[in-house]
């Protein structure tokens, strides 16, 4: 009997090889390297709320203009996120990550020298350009290297570094800013640390394998994958078999392609979630120290309360990281947004009653659920798009969200004037609910491979 010829086994692609690896020391270094940059971002954003609270007193003659300082930074973030995401699809994830860290670190340091609201406003816009670009690029890079079975969890852990930076900001706000009328200047100088860290990031972090392949840089891509395989003790297949399965990808990414076949529904849904989450988060947390001072609490005690509330971010991220691989992305995101809505309403009524217990409990619940939702949001966004569009898709989603973060700080004073903290936080709660509904319209991608 003549034997039936069989085809030789087909080697997996580089992306498939990365997807099936265990979590190694190289993954940990990538997560830590990206995460430290993420924490420094949070330090910068968090410091702004404490800076504004002090400047309301120090620059009392310009107090009415201070809401524009926060919004200027978020305007820069909106532009930076959209442009940075597109640049990441053209120049590389690592390159854009490092350049944006350098840009906003230097601008933050210069902000400490500001002599008026106008100067501070311009510099905060530049800070926003760098900050807005960095966040979606970092989450895209980590997502593309993470093992498939725990990809969502790893990206949530990346986002958890935001809590580390937020806690650092609260500590600086509590320990440094109240020491003198120039405390806010020293705080901003501390926030300039990313300028130094950018050099380390550029030299040590790997470039995305999927990006390298999309640009035809196969030798670099192969060396990077083999480095991760060596760390895991896994043998690599032959290069010849691998190269035969490499598919050239389009180099050009455009915003219009985000609304192409199969993309429009998910793009609209994720843009709504980003918009609503940004509006409520930045509306609440940028003004939180100032709201507590307005409720009659001394400046230092208000900063101490914010520090306690911020600590609840860590368990929020931990819960989200565990649930995102148990419940899936969609269920985790929607649940944490609904929890944020309930906590926001309770916090609003606690702030007006002056009950310290209700302020702390509701504030910690808001911090827990809101930041857990952020972790899930950053995990799901890069998964929605194929490699040539991943940076663009994540960047534009973040950019649309930043439009809400521009409007949110400006909406707080008129909402407070309309009905006080209860009205303000009921509005935030309603916005969270809209975001939760939009989250249910996203595809569930737990355990799937990233689209090529």
N, C-alpha and C positions, 0 to 999 in steps of 0.2 A: 504493500500500500504506500502510495506516494505521500510523504508528509506535506501538510498544508503550510505554506510559508507564512511566517508571522512578521508583523512590523516591529522594528526595534522600539523599545520604550522611548517615549518622548520626554525629554528633560523639562522640568518646570521652568517657568520664566523667573527672572530675578525677583519680581514682585511676589510671586507665589512662594519663592524660597524665603523671603523676608516674612511673609504672612505666617508661615508655619514654624518659625523659630521660637524657642522658649525665650523668656525675658532674661536678658544677660546683663553683664556689667556695662557693656557698651550702651545698652538701652538706658540703664540707670544714669550714666554720664550724660547722655543726650537729654534725658528728662530733667536732671539737675541743672545742666547748663542753660536750657531753655527756661526752666522754672525760676532760676535766680533772676534772669532778665524780666520775667513776668512779675516777680515779687518787687523788683525795683520800679516797675511801671505802677504797681498798686501803691507803693510808697509815695510816688509823685502825685497820683490822683487823690489819695487819701489826705496828704498834707494840705491840699488846697482848701478843704473844708475848714481846717483849723486856722489856716492863714486868713481866710475870709472872716472868720469869727473875730480874730484879733484886729484886723484892719477896720472892721465896723466901728471900733473904738479909736484906734490910732489915726485913721484917716476919716474921722466922722464927717468931715465936710464933703467927702466924696462917697459916703456910704451908699447912696442911691444908685451908684454906678457899679458897685461890686458884683452884682448879679451877672453883669456882662463879662466879667473876668472868667467866670466858670464857662459861660456859653462860648466865649472866644476859643477856649481850649477845646471844647467839644466840636466847634466848627472846624478847627484844624484836624481833629480826629476823624471827622466825617470824610474830609478830602483825603487825608492820609490813608485811611482804610481802603478806600476805593482805588487810589493810585498805587498804594503799596501792594495790594493784592494782585493787580495787573502786572506790576513790575516783577513780582515774585514768579509769575508764570513766564517771564521773559529773561530775567537776569539770574534767577535762582532764589531759593528760600533763604539759605544761609547768608548770602550777600545782602539782601534787603534787610534781614533781621539785624545784622551788625550795623549797617549804615543808619537805620532808624534809631537804634539805641544811642548811637553817637550823637545824632541830631538833637534828640529831646534831652539827653543828659546835659549837653552844653547849654542849650536854651534854658533849662531849669536853673543852672548855676547863674546865668546872666540875669534871670528873673529876680534874684536876691538883691540886685543893685537897683531895682526899680525905684523911681522917685515920685511916680504918680500912677493913677489907675490906668491912664492911657498907655504908658510904657509897659506896665504889667500885662495889659490886655494883648498888646502886640506880641510880646514874648510868649505868653500862654498859647497864642495861636500857633506859634512855631513849635512849641512843646507838643501841642496836639497833633501836628503833622507827623512827628516821629512816633508818638505813642500810638496813634490810630493805625499806622502802618504795621507796627511790630506785632500787635496781639494776634490778628488773624494769620499772619505769616508763621508765627511760632507754633500755633495750634495745627496748622497744615503740615509743617515739617514733622512734628511729633506723631501726628496721625499716620503719615506715610511710612514711618519706620516701625510703628507698633505692631506686635503680633496680633493677628486677626481676632483671636478669641478673647483678648482683653483690651482691644484697641480703645473702646469707649472708656474703660476704667483708667487707662493710662492718661488719656487727654483730660479727664476730670481731675486726676492727680496733678497734672500740669496746672490746671486752673486753680487748684488748691493753694498753689504758691501765692495767689492773689491774697489769700487770708494772711499769709506770713507778712506780706508787704503792708497790708491794711493794719495789722497789729503793730508793725513797726511805725507806721504813720501815727497811730493813736498814742504810742509811747513817746514819740518825738513831740506830738502835740501836747501831751500831758506834762512832760519833763523839761522841754526846751522852750516852747513858745511863751509860756507864762512868765519866764524869768526876766524879760525886759520888753520894752516897746519894739526892739529889733529882733525879738525871738523868731518872728516869721522869716526874717532874712537868713538866720542860721539854719532854720528848718529847710529852706529851699536849697541852701548850699549842700546840705546832707543829701538832698534828692538828686544832686548832680553826679552821684556815684556811677550811674550807667555809662557815662562817657569813658571811664577807665575800663569798665567791664566789656565794652564793645570790642576792644582789641583782642581780649581772650576769646570771645565768641567767634570772631572771624577766623582765628587761627586754628581752633581746636574742634569745632563742630563739623560733622559730615554734611555734605550736600545731599538733598533728596535723590534717591536712586531713580525714582519715577521721573523727576525733572531731568536728570542727566540722560536718561534714555530718550526722552521726548526731544532732546537736542542732539541726539546721535553721538553722545559722549559715552560710548559703551565700555571702553576700557576703564574709565573712572568709575562707572556704575558697577562693573564687575569687581574691582578692587574693594569698593565699599561693602558690597554684599559679602564677599569672602572674609572681610574683617569681622563682620557680625557673625558669620558662620564659625569662624575660628574661635571667637569668644564663647560660642555655644557648644563647641566640640563636634560640629556637624561637617561632614565631607561635602565638598561642592561637586556638582556634575561637570562634565566636560564643557569647555567654552563653545566648541563647535555646535553641540546640540542646543546649547542655550541661545547662541546667536541666531540659529535658524528660526527660533520662535519669537524673536524681538520684532515688534510691529512698530513701524514709524508712526509717530503721532503728529497731528497738525501743530505747528509752532505758534500760530497766531490765535490769541484768545480775544474775545470781544464780549461786551455786555449783552449784545443782542442774542448771543448763543445761550445765555442763561434762560431765555424764553423760547428756545427751540423745542423740537419734538421731545416730549417726555420730561421737560424741565420746567415749564411755566408754572404748574401747580405747586411744585415744591419750592420754587423761587419765591412766589408770592407768599406762601405760608411762612417760610423762614424769615422773609423780610418783615412780616407782621409781628412775629415773635420777637425778633430783634428790636423793633421799634418800641413795642410795649414794655419789654423788659428794661430797656435803657431809660425810658421815660420815668418809670416808677423808681428804679434804683437810684439814678442820679438826682431825681427830684427830691427823694427822701434823704439820701446819705450826704450829699453835698451841703445841705442846709441843716443837718441834724444838730451839730454843736450850737449853731445860732438859734435854732428853735428851742433848745433846752435853756439857753441863756434868756431868751425872750419869755420863757415860762417862769422865770424867777430864780433859776439856779445860778450860783456863782460860776464864773468862767472855768476855774480849775475843776470844780465838782462836775460840771457838764462834760469836760474833757475826760474825766474819770469814768463817767457813765458810758460815754462813747467807746472807751477802751473795753469795758466789760461787754457791751453789746457786740463789739467786733470779734471778741473771742469765740462767739457762737458760730462764726463762719467755719471754723475748722471741723466740728462735728457735722455741719451741713454738707461740706464737701465729702467727708468720709461716707456719710449715708448715701449721697448721690453716686459716688464711685462704686459702692457695693450694689446698689439697686439697678444701675444702668445696664449691668450684664445679667440681672435677674428679671427685672420687669421689662427691660428694653428702653430705648432712647425716648420714644414718644410718651410712654406711660410715666416715666420718671420726670420728664420735663413738665408735662401737664400737671402732675401731682404737686410738684414743688412750686409751680406758679400759683396754683389754687391755695396752697398753704401760705404763700406770701400775701395773697389777697386778704385772707382772714387775719393774719398777723398785723397787716397795715391798718385795718380798721380799728383793732383793739389798741394799737399804739397811738393812733390819733386821739382817741378818747382819753387814754392815760396821760398824754401830754397836757391836755387841757385841764384835767382834774388835779394834776400835780402829784399823783400817786407814784412814789418812787418805785414801789414793787411792780405796778402795772407797766410803767415805762421800761423797766429792766426786763421783765418777763416777755412783754410784747415785742420790745426791741430785739431781744435775743432770738425770739421766734422768727421775726422778720429777717434778721441776719442769717439764721439757719436755712430757712426755705429759699430766700432770694439768691444766696450764693450757691446753694445746691442746684438751683435752676440754671445759674450761669454755667456751672460745670457741665451739666447735660447739654446746654445750648452749644458750647464750644466743641463738645464731642460730636454732636450730630451734624454740624454745619459742613465740615470738610468732606464728610461721607456722601453728601448729596450730589457731588459733581465728579466727573471724570478728571484724570490728571491734567490735561491741557487747560481745564477751566477751574481747577480746584482753588488756586490762589485768588483768581478773579471772583469766583462765587463767594468764597468766604470773606474776601475784602469788601465786596459790594454789600453783602448782608450786614456786615459790621458798620459800613458807611451809612447805610439807611438807618440803622439803629442810632447812630450818632446824631442824626437830625433830631431825634427825640431828646437826646441828651442836651442839645442846644436849647430846645424849647423848655425843657423841664425846669432848670433853675430860674428861668424868667417867669414861669407860671406860678412859682411858689408865693411871691409877695401878693399878687392879686387874689389868689385862692385863700390865703390867710386873711386878707382884708374882707373877703366875701363871707367866710364862715368859720375862720380859725382853723386850728389843727384838725378837728374832726372832718370838716369838709375836704381839706387837703388830702387826708389819708384815705377817705372814702373814694375820692377820685383815683388815687393810686391803686386802691383795691380793685376798682372796676376795670382799670387798665390791665392789671394782672390777669383778671378773668378773661378778657379778650385775648390776651396772649396764650392762655391755656387752651382756649378753643382752637386757635390757629395751630397749636402744637399737635392737636389730634389729627390734623390734616396732613401731617408729614408722613412719608413712608417709614416703615420700621426696618432698620438695616442692621440690627444686632447680629453678629456672627457672620456677616457677608464680607466678601472681598471688596476692596476699594475699586471702583470702576476705572478702567484704563482708558 
